[in-house]
Amino acid sequence: MRGRAQPVTTKVLTPGGFRPIGELAVGDLVVGSNGEPTLVLGVYPQGEKEIFRLTAQDGASTLCTADHLWSVRTRADRRRNKPHRVLETREMIGNLRAAHARRYELPLLAEPVCFPARDVPMDGYALGLLLGDGCLTGSTTPSFSTNDPELAEALGESLAGIRVRHLKGPDYTLNRIAEPGQVITTQNPVTGVLRELGLFGARSETKFVPEEYLYNSADVRLAVLQGLLDSDGGPVVQDSRTCRIQYVTTSPRLRDDMLFLVRSLGGVGYCRVRSAQGRVPGRARGRAVRHRHDAFCIDLRLPPNLAPFRLQRKVEKYNAAGGRPMRFIDSIEPEGTAEAVCIQVAAADSLYVTEDFLLTHNTLNDSFIILDEAQNTSAEQMKMFLTRLGFGSKVVVTGDVTQVDLPSGQTSGLRVVQDILEGVSDIHFCRLNSHDVVRHKLVTDIVDAYNRWDESRVPEIKQGAAGRGASRKRGR
């Protein structure tokens, strides 16, 4: 299969989440470049292989073999409107820069990943707002802090049974709307949902997006992302540059969840750390407040068809200078050796999603394959080879049935395939005879003699096969 493999422990995205590629089997589903499930047509173990780590400039990375395939495009290709080219990992090593710019651009998801829709206990946008500017510690009634009354109003409309009451300045409290006959000790609906999601008691450095929101429909994931960005993110505009989006959190888990949301929607996110140690203290009510936790700054970009904000002032600023997401290969470094496997998928473009939502190539699509000396394949080997044919590929099989070197009693796959596939559309047989032999004239005579001998033995071979079949029946 010419390699094209990844270590068996490498994660591949399926409709149910990420799974090691070594656990996949024929008939399983993985996610393709259009975000939709695509069938696994073949799984081919490759044995021990040299492994490399390919890393993109946004920090996304995965492991692969030296002959693993990647769909890439250079700036010149994009400028001339050329399609992506397919290169092996080894072909790009040492050639990753064009002057000071990164040379190879990787494709991104054409559409958001299509996870199955799941019921959630709270609106996704409301959850995003609370994760951004809500107080979830449980020490008081759930509260919300914002200088944008528009967000407080949107939060109240998204939470059933809750009244968002303004206290003073940016502070709001989320009060339960009491029904006649309810006792005062009835649990606040927001508190109940936070307990159910495991977020009750979470602080800034421990907040996260629950799994039922991460692995959900694109609409739910986008709503959560919009809530997070409306509350704690914003557009960043620079002269002569497109607008990027920035989000800051002190929670390592929320950082990872934010990158998951962005990448699963077809965007990219770049993360850098602002260390708490040595940072200038902030100011609160006229006094200095030291930083207790590192801050994770995420710069992100989303596809043009996805709106990152609902807050009107941010929408207007972003729409004036929005840009497109791009992902380039930054480095390829050796990572030792490991047991590897390659898969074939049914996607027309041959791509599937691996770690960090990187799109990578699978086997035998858009290829021209030649199998020479095919007379020395067994019938099973010939079937295995032909059934690996991928989309957009062509296969040429050549061989000489007069020069079979298989063990005695084993039928040549080249002989059998002619009887099995004769008449199948898109398959053509070209048989060469003595007129096509460009050798000594005696060789022509020898070939003709062997052909006459083969033809004379056809009735004998059929009779022998029938006799063996009758013997097996008597044995049973």
N, C-alpha and C positions, 0 to 999 in steps of 0.2 A: 504493500500500500504506500510505498515511498514516504513513510514516516507520517508527517502531519499530525503529530501526537501531542498530548499533554499528560503530565503525571496523573496517576490514577486517583490521587487525592485532590486534584484541582476541582474547584466548584464550578458547576454549570447550572444556569438558571432554567428551572422547570416551572410550569404553572403553579406548583405547590411550594416553590421556594428553591433555594440553591441546594444541589446535591453533588457529591463527588462523581466525577465522570466515570470512575471505575465501577460505580454501582449501576450505571445505566445498562439497559438491555434493549434489544430490537423490539420495537413497538411502543417504547416509552416516548413521552413528549418533552421537548425542550423548547425554549423561546427563540424565535428567529428575529431578524433585523426589523421586521414590521411590528414587533411586539406580540405577535400571535403565536400560538403553539405550532410546532412543526414536528413531524414524526421522525424518530430515529430508525433509519433503514439498515444500519450495519454497525457492529462494534468489533474492532480489530485490535487485539493485543499486540504490542510492539516490542515487549521485553525491556531490558535495561537500556536506557538511552541517555545521552548527554542532554542536560537541561539548562535552559536560559531563562532569566527573568526579564520580561519586556515591561517597561514602565513608561507611562504617558506623562506629559508635562503637568497634568492635573493630579498626579499622585496615584492614579489607577494603575494596577499592575497584575500580571498573571504569569504563570510558568508554561513553557512550551519547549519542544525539541528544536534542533537546528534546522530541520527541514519542514517545520510547521509553516502553514501558509497564512498570509495576512493580505487583506484587501486594503490597499493604500492609494493615496493620490498626492502628487506634488503640487506646489503652487502653480507651476507651469501647466500641469494637467488641468487644473481648475480654470486657469486663465484662458486656455484654449478649448474649454468645455469638453475635455476628454473624460472617459469613464475611469473608474478605479482600476488599477492594475493589481495582479496577484503576485506577491513575492514571498520567497522563503525567508525565514528568520536570518539565516546565515548571509543572505544576499544584502541585508541592510546593515549588518555589523560593520562599524568603521565608516559608514556612509550616511550618518544620521543628520548631518548638517550641510546646508547650502549657504556658504559664507557663514554668517552668525545665526541664521534662521534654521529652525527645525525643518527637515526635508519632507518627512512622510506624515500625511494627515490620515487618521483613521476614520472610518464611517461611524456615525452615531445612529441611534434608534430612529427609524423613520416615523414611528408612532409610539406613544407610551406603552409600556408593557401591560398586557391585558391579563391581570390576575382576576380570578373569579370574584364576583361581588359578594360581600358579607355584610350582615346586619351589624350596626354599631350602636352603642347606647347613647352616644352624643354626636351632634352634628360635627363634621370634620373641621369646618371653619371655626366654630366655637372652641373646639379643643385646641386648635392652633393658637387662638388668641389667649386662652388661659395658660398654655405652656409658655407663651411669650411674656405676658404682663399680668398673669394671675398669681395670687397667693394660694398655694395648695398645701401649706404646712399642716393644716388641721388644728392649729392652736386657736383660730378664730373662725368666724363665719367666712366662707370663701369670698374673696374680694378681687378687685381688678383695678389697675392703675393705668390711666392714659390721659394725655392732653388733647386727644381727639374725641369729642363727643360722638362723632360718627361711628367709632368703633364700639363705644359703650351701647349705643342704640342697636347696632348690628348684633352684638352679643346677646342683648335682651330678646331680640326677635328669634334667635337661634336656640334659646334654652326654654323648653316648655316648663311651666310651673314656677318660673323664676322672674323676679322683678329686679332689674339693675337700678339700685338707688344711689344717687349722687350724695356724697358726704361733703367734701370740700376739696378745692384744688383738683388734682388729678385722681382722687380716690373715690372708688365706687364699691358698694357692697352688694353681694348677690343673695337677696332674701327670698325665702320660699313664700309663694303666694298661698296663704292659708285658706283652706276650704272650710265651710261650716261643719262643725262637729269634730274637726281635727284637734288633737291635743298639742300642746306647745312643744312636746318632746319629739314630734314627728321629724324624721331625718330630712335634712336639706337634700333635694334631688341631686344637686351638683356633688355634694359630699358622697352620696350613695354611688354615683357613677365613678367618682375618683377612687373609691374603695374597690369597685369592681374591676377597674383598669389597672390597679396597683400603683396609682399615682398619689394616693392620699398620704400626706406627710412629705412629699417630695419637695426639695429645695432647688435653688437655681442650679447647683452643681450636680444634682441627681435626677433632673427631669429627663424624660424620654418620650418617644412616640410609641404607643402600644402596638404590638404585632398585628392586631386585627385592623389597624389603619394602614400599616406599611404594606401588607399583602392584601390589598383591596382594589376596587376598581380605580381607574385613572381619575375619575371625578372626585372620589373621596380623598385620594392622595394629593391632588391639586388643591382641594379645599383646605386640608391641613397645612400645606405649604403656604398658601395665601394668608392664613391666619397667623402663622409664625412670622412671615415677612411684613405684614401690616402692623404687627405689634412691635417686633424687635429688629426688623430689617429695613432696608431702604435702597433706592437707586443712587448710584454714585456717578456723577457726570464730570468728565474731564475735557478740557479744550482739545478739539481735533480728534476725539476718540469717541467710540460708541459707549453707551451706558452699561455698566455692570451693576450687579445687585450684591449687597453686602449684608451678612448676618453674623452676629456675634453671640456666643454662648460660653458659659463656664462648665457645661456638662459634657464630658467626653462621649457619653452615650447619645445625647441629643445631637452632638456634632455628627456622629456616624449615621444617625437616623435622617438628618437633614441631607447628607450626601446621598443616601439611599433614595430619598424622595426625588431629589433633583435628577439623578442619573436614571432612575426608572422612568422618568417622564421624557427622557431624551436630551437632557441638559448636561452641563459639566460644572464641577465645583472644585475650587482651589482652596486649600486650608493652610493657614499659617498660625503659629502660636505666639501670643504675647505673654511672656512669663510674668507671673505676679512678683517675683523677686526683682527688686531694683526699679520697679515702675513707680512713677510719681503718684502719690495718693490722690484719690478723687476728693470731691467736696460735697458735703451734704449738710444743709442747714447751717452753713458757715463754718463747719469743722472738717478737718482732714479725716478721710476714711481710707485705710490701707487696703490693698488688694490681697485677698486670702487665697484666691484660686487663679490658675492660668486661664487666659481667655483664648478661645478658638475663633479666629476670624475666617469666615468662609466667603469667598468671592465666587459668585455663580452666574451662569447664563442659561436661559431657557430658550427653546425653539420659538420662533416668531409667532406661532399660532397659539401659544399658551400665555395667558395673562398672569404675571406673578403677584399682582396687587389687586385689591378691591377698594382700598382707601383712595378717594378721589385725588388728593394732592400728590400721592405717589404715582398713581396711574398717569397723570398728566406729565409729570417729570420724566417717567420712564418711556412713554410713547414718543416723546420728542427725540430720543437718541438711543433706542434699543439696538442691540447687536445680536449676532447669531453665535451659538456655541460651536467651538472647534476643539478637536483633540489631536495632538501630535505625539509621535513616538519620541521620547526623550532619551532613553538609554536601553541597552540590551547587555546584560551582564551574566556570566556563567554562574550556575547554581549547583554544580556537581552532577550526579547521575541519579536516576530514579526509574522505577517501573512505569511504563507509559502505555497509553491506549489512544486510538483515534476512532472517531465516529463518523458515520455518514448520515446526513439529515436530508429531509425531503424539500427543504427550502429552495426555491428557484435560484436564489443568489448565493447559495452555499454557505450562508452565514448563520452562526448561532451565538448566543450570549454567554460569556464566561464571567470570571470574577470581575467585580467592580463595574459590571455592565459593559465590558469591552466586547466588541464584535470581532469574532475570529472565524477562519475558514474551516470547512470540513473536507472530506475526501472525494476525489475523482470527478468533481463537477468542472465544466468548462475546460476539459483536458483532451489531449490527443494521445491515446495510449496504443502502443504496439506490443503485441505478444509474439515473439519469434520462437522458433523451434517448438511450436505448440503440439507437435505429434508426441512429445514426451510428457504431456500432461495426462493425468488420469481423467476419467469422466467427471468425478467429483470436483477435481481442481478446476476443470474447464467451467463447470457450472458456477463455482464460487467466484471465479474471475469475471465472468460475464454479468453476473447479478450485482456486481459492484459499480456498474456503469452509472454515472451521475448525469444531472441535467447539463445540456449544452456540450456533451462530450462525444467523441468518436473513438471507436476501437477497431484496430486492424489486427487480425490474427493470421499469422503465416506459419507454414510448416510443410514437411514432406513426409507423407504417410509411408514411403518406402524406406525410411530411416528411423524407425521407432526403436528407442533404447530402453523401453519399460521392461520390468521383470516379466518373465514368462507367465502367460495366462492373464495379464492385465491389459484391458482394452484401451487403446489410445483415445483420449478425449476429442482429438481432432476428427477421428472417424465417426464417433458417436454423434457429435454435434451436427453433422451434415444431415443425419436422419431425423434428428429432433427438431431442428430449426428451419428446415427447408420449407419455403412458402410463407414464413413469418415476414410481415411487412417491415421495411427499413433494414432488413438483413439481406446481404447479397453474397453469394458464393462465386468465386472466380477459380476455376480449375485449370491448372496448367498441364499441357501434354507434351509430347515429344517435340512438337514444333517450337515450344517455348524454351527448350533446353539449349543453352548457349555453351556447349561443351564439345568434346570429341564425338564424331558420328557414332562410334560404338556405344556411347552412353545413351544416345537416342534409341538405339536398337534394344539396349538393356531395359530402358524404361518401358518401351512398348511390350517387351516380353513379360515383364512383371504385371503390366496392366491386363494382358490376356490371361495370365495365370490367376490374377485376382478375380476376374470375371468368371472364369471356369469354376472357381471354388464357391461362388455365392450359393448355389443350390445345396452343396455339401454342408456349408456353414449353417444354413437355415435348418436343414434336416437334423444336424447335430444338436442345435439349440432346442428343437422340438423334442428330441429324445431325452435330453437332460431334464426338460420340464416334466415329461411323463414319469421319469424315474423318481423325481422328487414327490410327485403325487402318490406313487405306489408306496414310497417310504412313509408318507404320512398315514 
